[in-house]
Amino acid sequence: MKKTLAILLAALLALGFAACAKTTETKSANQITIFAAAELENALTEIAQWYTDAEKNPNAKKDAVVLFDCGETDALAAKLADGAYCDVFIPAGMEALGSRDLAGPSAFSIKGTASDGSEVSYPAAQLNMSDRQDAAGAFLDYLKGDDAKAIFEKHGFTVNP
């Protein structure tokens, strides 16, 4: 009985390690990961759909894959500190960018209004950790364009270059 249990446990461990190995994904050169403040999720999701949909956008990046992790800025910053991968970071407030290894200055800022009526700035910046600098830069450029600005405005935000 003990021998059978030991063999079963060893098999389960081996299966677990194999499953972990298979979940390692290979990222394409056109896949970008964006960490963004939760308030921006609906606008960014719509923008990403427009960015990749050739029926809506004749200049669409059909092969682009835009992944989002939207949440509280402190939680996203903690993920980055723990080694999570991200190409573009759009937190609530400039101070969240202060200690990040940026590929350059903040590309632009999205402005919104907090629930208390105060203005909130969401700086968008490309991170140096990005191994897809071209794809991330192209998406940031798109976020500054007229199509994306219109979608941001529809959701109550403005974009300042």
C-alpha positions as CSV (number, residue, x, y, z in Angstrom):
1,M,0.0,0.0,0.0
2,K,2.8,2.5,0.9
3,K,4.7,1.6,-2.3
4,T,1.5,2.2,-4.4
5,L,0.9,5.5,-2.6
6,A,4.6,6.6,-3.2
7,I,4.4,5.7,-6.9
8,L,1.1,7.6,-7.2
9,L,2.5,10.6,-5.5
10,A,5.6,10.5,-7.7
11,A,3.4,10.3,-10.8
12,L,1.3,13.2,-9.7
13,L,4.4,15.3,-9.1
14,A,5.8,14.5,-12.5
15,L,2.5,15.3,-14.1
16,G,2.5,18.7,-12.2
17,F,6.0,19.6,-13.3
18,A,5.1,18.6,-16.9
19,A,2.0,20.8,-16.8
20,C,4.0,23.7,-15.5
21,A,6.5,23.3,-18.3
22,K,3.7,23.3,-20.9
23,T,2.3,26.6,-19.6
24,T,5.4,28.5,-20.6
25,E,4.2,30.5,-23.5
26,T,6.1,31.7,-26.5
27,K,5.3,35.3,-27.2
28,S,5.2,36.6,-30.7
29,A,7.0,39.8,-31.7
30,N,3.6,41.5,-32.0
31,Q,2.2,40.5,-28.6
32,I,2.3,43.3,-26.0
33,T,1.4,43.3,-22.3
34,I,-0.1,46.4,-20.8
35,F,-0.5,47.0,-17.0
36,A,-3.0,49.8,-16.6
37,A,-5.1,51.5,-13.9
38,A,-8.5,49.8,-13.5
39,E,-10.4,53.0,-14.5
40,L,-8.9,52.7,-18.1
41,E,-9.9,49.1,-18.7
42,N,-13.0,49.7,-20.8
43,A,-11.5,52.4,-22.9
44,L,-8.2,50.4,-23.5
45,T,-10.2,47.2,-24.3
46,E,-12.2,49.1,-27.0
47,I,-9.1,50.8,-28.3
48,A,-7.3,47.4,-28.6
49,Q,-10.2,45.9,-30.5
50,W,-10.1,48.9,-32.9
51,Y,-6.3,48.6,-33.2
52,T,-6.5,45.0,-34.4
53,D,-9.8,44.9,-36.3
54,A,-9.3,45.4,-40.0
55,E,-13.1,45.8,-40.5
56,K,-13.2,48.8,-38.2
57,N,-9.7,50.2,-39.0
58,P,-8.1,50.0,-42.4
59,N,-4.6,50.4,-40.8
60,A,-5.2,47.7,-38.2
61,K,-2.4,45.6,-36.9
62,K,-4.2,42.3,-37.6
63,D,-1.3,40.3,-36.2
64,A,-1.1,42.3,-32.9
65,V,-2.1,40.7,-29.7
66,V,-2.7,43.2,-26.8
67,L,-3.0,41.7,-23.4
68,F,-4.2,43.8,-20.4
69,D,-3.7,43.5,-16.7
70,C,-5.9,46.2,-15.2
71,G,-6.1,46.9,-11.5
72,E,-5.1,49.1,-8.7
73,T,-1.9,50.9,-9.4
74,D,-0.2,49.7,-6.1
75,A,-1.1,46.1,-6.9
76,L,0.3,46.4,-10.5
77,A,3.5,48.1,-9.2
78,A,3.9,45.2,-6.7
79,K,3.6,42.7,-9.6
80,L,6.3,44.5,-11.4
81,A,8.5,44.6,-8.3
82,D,8.0,40.8,-8.1
83,G,9.2,40.3,-11.6
84,A,6.0,40.3,-13.6
85,Y,6.5,41.0,-17.3
86,C,5.1,44.2,-18.8
87,D,5.7,46.2,-22.0
88,V,3.7,49.3,-21.2
89,F,2.7,50.7,-17.8
90,I,-0.2,53.2,-17.4
91,P,-0.6,53.8,-13.7
92,A,-2.7,56.3,-11.8
93,G,-0.2,59.1,-11.0
94,M,3.3,59.9,-12.0
95,E,4.8,58.7,-8.7
96,A,4.2,55.1,-9.8
97,L,6.6,55.6,-12.7
98,G,9.3,57.1,-10.5
99,S,11.2,54.0,-9.7
100,R,10.6,52.1,-13.0
101,D,13.2,51.4,-15.6
102,L,11.6,53.2,-18.5
103,A,12.6,53.0,-22.1
104,G,12.2,56.8,-22.3
105,P,10.1,59.5,-20.8
106,S,6.4,59.1,-20.4
107,A,5.0,59.0,-23.9
108,F,1.9,61.0,-23.0
109,S,-0.7,61.3,-20.3
110,I,-4.3,60.4,-20.1
111,K,-6.4,62.7,-17.9
112,G,-9.5,61.7,-16.0
113,T,-11.7,62.7,-13.1
114,A,-11.6,60.8,-9.8
115,S,-14.8,60.0,-7.9
116,D,-14.0,63.0,-5.6
117,G,-13.9,65.4,-8.6
118,S,-10.1,65.7,-8.6
119,E,-8.1,65.4,-11.8
120,V,-6.1,62.2,-12.2
121,S,-3.2,61.8,-14.6
122,Y,-2.4,58.4,-16.1
123,P,1.1,58.5,-17.6
124,A,1.8,56.0,-20.3
125,A,5.3,54.7,-20.5
126,Q,7.2,51.9,-22.2
127,L,9.3,49.8,-19.9
128,N,12.9,48.8,-20.6
129,M,12.1,45.2,-19.7
130,S,10.1,45.0,-22.9
131,D,11.5,42.6,-25.4
132,R,9.0,43.9,-28.0
133,Q,10.0,47.5,-28.1
134,D,8.7,48.1,-31.6
135,A,5.3,46.6,-31.0
136,A,4.9,48.4,-27.7
137,G,6.0,51.7,-29.2
138,A,3.6,51.3,-32.1
139,F,0.7,50.7,-29.7
140,L,1.7,53.8,-27.6
141,D,1.8,55.8,-30.9
142,Y,-1.7,54.6,-31.7
143,L,-3.0,55.6,-28.2
144,K,-2.0,59.2,-29.1
145,G,-3.8,59.2,-32.4
146,D,-7.2,60.5,-33.3
147,D,-9.1,57.2,-33.2
148,A,-7.9,56.3,-29.7
149,K,-8.4,59.9,-28.5
150,A,-12.1,59.7,-29.6
151,I,-12.5,56.4,-27.7
152,F,-10.8,57.8,-24.6
153,E,-13.2,60.9,-24.8
154,K,-16.2,58.6,-25.1
155,H,-15.1,57.1,-21.8
156,G,-14.6,60.4,-20.1
157,F,-10.8,60.8,-20.6
158,T,-8.6,63.2,-22.5
159,V,-5.1,62.6,-24.0
160,N,-2.3,65.1,-23.6
161,P,0.8,64.5,-25.7
